[in-house]
Amino acid sequence: MSTSLTDWKGVPAPTTQLIEGRYIRLERLDPARHGDDLFKALQGPGADPKLWDYLPYGPFPERSVFNDWLNNHAASSDPYFFSVIDRSSGEVQGILSLMSIVPAQGRIEIGHVSFGAPMQRSPKSTEAVYLLAKESFALGYRRLEWKCNNANARSKYAAERLGFSFEGVFRQHMVVKGQNRDTAWYSILDSEWAAIGAGFERWLSDENQTESGQVKTLAECRG
């Protein structure tokens, strides 16, 4: 159960600059240090062609426009962006953020998830979400959200695989790139995090874990 709210006074906004993991580390987005690798990972020849389908921006064929996008992200405190650095290679392979941050109510979201092809369906992508979830609950947030276009099957699958509970669909929630967006909502509550976090940690500590095993372990931790 959640702790008593009798003396609830809210929680701090995120200010973390560095979060260390096993496979990756998260660094506060710095376009000067991270820009070249991010452009290669997200927009280069080997980039995922479907990466931008459901995001409200991109693709970025021109580097100058990509730089403006990164600079805007880096200057923002909500969304609060992190670059994902592969520990073995030192390459920046993706970004994601904490967003929709409401410290007074203890509500926060993981969003703007943009992972390059080397991160997708790998321990690195799982660990990036785990580290931000862990940070959010360590700061005292009561509710962690995940939202996506209801047509985005990959994001919905990821949310469910990572232990988020489906809460419903906001119909005609937005207009994005000239198209209607129905938004699927997911959440993890602070009362659920101990079990879900333990499931992440078990999986991430297993050298021989496979993608199918990943699905099983993180799904089981909800039960």
C-alpha positions as CSV (number, residue, x, y, z in Angstrom):
1,M,0.0,0.0,0.0
2,S,1.0,3.6,-0.5
3,T,2.2,5.6,2.5
4,S,-0.2,7.9,4.4
5,L,-1.0,11.1,2.6
6,T,-2.0,13.0,5.7
7,D,1.2,15.0,5.6
8,W,1.7,15.0,1.8
9,K,3.7,18.1,0.7
10,G,4.7,17.1,-2.8
11,V,8.0,15.9,-4.1
12,P,11.0,17.6,-5.8
13,A,11.3,18.1,-9.6
14,P,14.1,15.9,-11.2
15,T,17.5,17.5,-11.3
16,T,19.7,14.4,-11.8
17,Q,22.5,14.8,-14.3
18,L,23.8,11.3,-14.4
19,I,22.3,7.8,-13.7
20,E,24.6,4.8,-13.9
21,G,23.3,1.4,-15.1
22,R,24.8,-1.9,-16.0
23,Y,24.5,-1.7,-19.8
24,I,24.0,2.0,-20.2
25,R,24.2,5.3,-18.4
26,L,21.9,8.2,-18.7
27,E,23.4,11.7,-19.0
28,R,21.5,15.0,-19.0
29,L,21.1,15.8,-22.7
30,D,24.1,17.9,-23.9
31,P,23.9,18.7,-27.7
32,A,27.5,19.7,-27.9
33,R,28.7,16.3,-26.6
34,H,25.9,14.1,-27.7
35,G,24.7,15.6,-31.0
36,D,26.9,13.8,-33.5
37,D,26.2,10.3,-32.1
38,L,22.5,11.1,-31.8
39,F,22.2,12.3,-35.3
40,K,23.9,9.1,-36.5
41,A,21.7,6.8,-34.3
42,L,18.4,8.5,-35.0
43,Q,18.8,9.9,-38.5
44,G,21.8,8.1,-40.1
45,P,21.8,5.4,-42.8
46,G,21.1,2.6,-40.4
47,A,18.4,4.4,-38.5
48,D,15.0,2.8,-37.9
49,P,12.7,4.1,-40.7
50,K,9.6,3.9,-38.4
51,L,11.2,5.8,-35.5
52,W,9.4,9.0,-36.2
53,D,6.0,7.6,-37.3
54,Y,4.2,8.4,-34.0
55,L,6.4,11.2,-32.6
56,P,5.2,14.8,-33.0
57,Y,8.4,15.8,-34.8
58,G,10.9,14.4,-37.2
59,P,12.4,13.0,-39.3
60,F,15.3,15.4,-39.6
61,P,17.1,15.1,-43.0
62,E,18.9,18.5,-42.3
63,R,21.4,18.5,-39.4
64,S,20.7,22.2,-38.6
65,V,17.0,21.4,-37.9
66,F,18.0,18.4,-35.8
67,N,20.4,20.7,-33.8
68,D,17.7,23.2,-33.1
69,W,15.5,20.3,-31.9
70,L,18.2,19.1,-29.6
71,N,18.9,22.6,-28.2
72,N,15.3,23.1,-27.4
73,H,15.1,19.8,-25.6
74,A,18.3,20.5,-23.6
75,A,17.0,23.9,-22.4
76,S,13.7,22.4,-21.1
77,S,13.0,21.3,-17.5
78,D,9.8,19.6,-18.6
79,P,10.4,17.5,-20.6
80,Y,13.7,16.7,-18.8
81,F,15.8,14.9,-21.4
82,F,18.5,12.3,-21.0
83,S,20.9,10.8,-23.6
84,V,21.5,7.0,-23.4
85,I,25.1,6.1,-23.6
86,D,26.2,2.5,-24.3
87,R,28.8,1.7,-21.6
88,S,30.8,-0.7,-23.7
89,S,31.3,1.6,-26.7
90,G,30.7,5.0,-25.3
91,E,28.3,5.8,-28.1
92,V,25.1,7.8,-27.6
93,Q,22.4,5.6,-28.9
94,G,19.1,7.2,-27.9
95,I,17.2,9.7,-25.8
96,L,14.2,9.7,-23.6
97,S,12.7,12.1,-21.0
98,L,10.8,12.6,-17.8
99,M,7.8,14.8,-18.7
100,S,4.4,16.0,-17.6
101,I,6.1,16.5,-14.2
102,V,3.6,17.5,-11.5
103,P,5.6,17.5,-8.2
104,A,2.7,18.8,-6.1
105,Q,0.7,15.7,-7.0
106,G,3.6,13.2,-7.3
107,R,2.8,12.5,-11.0
108,I,5.5,12.0,-13.7
109,E,5.7,10.4,-17.1
110,I,8.4,8.7,-19.3
111,G,8.1,9.9,-22.8
112,H,9.8,11.1,-26.0
113,V,11.4,7.7,-26.2
114,S,13.7,7.7,-29.3
115,F,16.1,4.7,-29.4
116,G,18.5,4.0,-32.3
117,A,18.4,0.5,-33.9
118,P,21.3,-0.9,-31.6
119,M,19.1,-0.2,-28.6
120,Q,15.8,-1.7,-29.7
121,R,14.8,-5.1,-28.3
122,S,17.9,-5.1,-26.1
123,P,18.7,-4.9,-22.4
124,K,19.8,-1.3,-23.0
125,S,16.3,-0.2,-23.9
126,T,14.8,-2.0,-20.9
127,E,17.4,-0.6,-18.5
128,A,16.9,3.0,-19.7
129,V,13.2,2.8,-18.7
130,Y,14.1,1.0,-15.5
131,L,16.6,3.6,-14.4
132,L,14.1,6.5,-15.0
133,A,11.3,4.6,-13.2
134,K,13.6,3.9,-10.3
135,E,14.7,7.5,-10.1
136,S,11.1,8.7,-10.2
137,F,10.0,6.5,-7.3
138,A,13.2,7.3,-5.3
139,L,12.2,11.0,-5.6
140,G,8.8,10.1,-4.0
141,Y,6.5,10.2,-7.0
142,R,3.3,8.3,-6.6
143,R,2.4,7.6,-10.2
144,L,4.6,7.0,-13.3
145,E,2.8,7.3,-16.6
146,W,3.4,6.0,-20.2
147,K,1.2,7.4,-23.0
148,C,1.3,6.7,-26.7
149,N,-0.7,6.9,-29.9
150,N,-3.3,4.1,-29.6
151,A,-2.3,3.0,-33.1
152,N,1.4,2.6,-32.0
153,A,1.5,-1.2,-31.5
154,R,5.2,-1.2,-30.7
155,S,4.9,1.4,-27.9
156,K,1.8,-0.3,-26.4
157,Y,3.6,-3.7,-26.4
158,A,6.6,-2.0,-24.7
159,A,4.4,-0.5,-22.0
160,E,2.8,-3.8,-21.2
161,R,6.1,-5.7,-21.3
162,L,7.7,-3.2,-18.9
163,G,5.0,-3.6,-16.3
164,F,2.7,-0.7,-16.9
165,S,-1.0,-1.2,-16.4
166,F,-3.4,-0.2,-19.2
167,E,-5.9,2.4,-18.1
168,G,-7.9,3.2,-21.2
169,V,-7.9,5.4,-24.3
170,F,-8.5,9.1,-24.6
171,R,-10.4,9.4,-27.9
172,Q,-9.5,12.4,-30.2
173,H,-7.0,13.5,-27.6
174,M,-4.7,15.4,-30.0
175,V,-4.0,16.3,-33.6
176,V,-0.4,15.2,-34.5
177,K,1.1,15.8,-37.9
178,G,-2.3,16.5,-39.3
179,Q,-3.8,13.3,-38.0
180,N,-6.1,12.4,-35.1
181,R,-4.4,10.8,-32.1
182,D,-6.3,8.6,-29.7
183,T,-4.0,8.3,-26.7
184,A,-3.5,5.0,-24.8
185,W,-2.7,5.6,-21.1
186,Y,-0.6,3.3,-18.9
187,S,0.7,3.7,-15.3
188,I,2.8,2.1,-12.5
189,L,1.9,3.2,-9.0
190,D,4.4,3.5,-6.1
191,S,2.6,0.6,-4.3
192,E,3.4,-1.6,-7.3
193,W,7.0,-0.6,-7.8
194,A,8.7,-2.9,-5.3
195,A,7.5,-6.0,-7.2
196,I,8.0,-4.5,-10.7
197,G,11.4,-3.1,-9.9
198,A,12.5,-6.5,-8.5
199,G,11.4,-8.1,-11.8
200,F,13.5,-5.6,-13.8
201,E,16.5,-6.2,-11.6
202,R,16.3,-10.0,-11.9
203,W,16.1,-9.8,-15.6
204,L,18.9,-7.2,-16.0
205,S,21.2,-9.4,-13.8
206,D,20.8,-12.4,-16.0
207,E,23.6,-12.6,-18.6
208,N,21.7,-15.2,-20.7
209,Q,18.4,-13.5,-20.8
210,T,16.5,-13.5,-24.1
211,E,13.8,-11.3,-25.4
212,S,11.2,-14.0,-24.8
213,G,12.5,-14.4,-21.3
214,Q,12.3,-10.7,-20.8
215,V,8.6,-10.6,-21.6
216,K,7.9,-13.5,-19.3
217,T,9.8,-12.1,-16.3
218,L,8.5,-8.5,-16.5
219,A,4.9,-9.8,-17.0
220,E,5.2,-12.2,-14.1
221,C,6.4,-9.5,-11.7
222,R,2.9,-7.9,-11.8
223,G,1.2,-11.0,-10.4
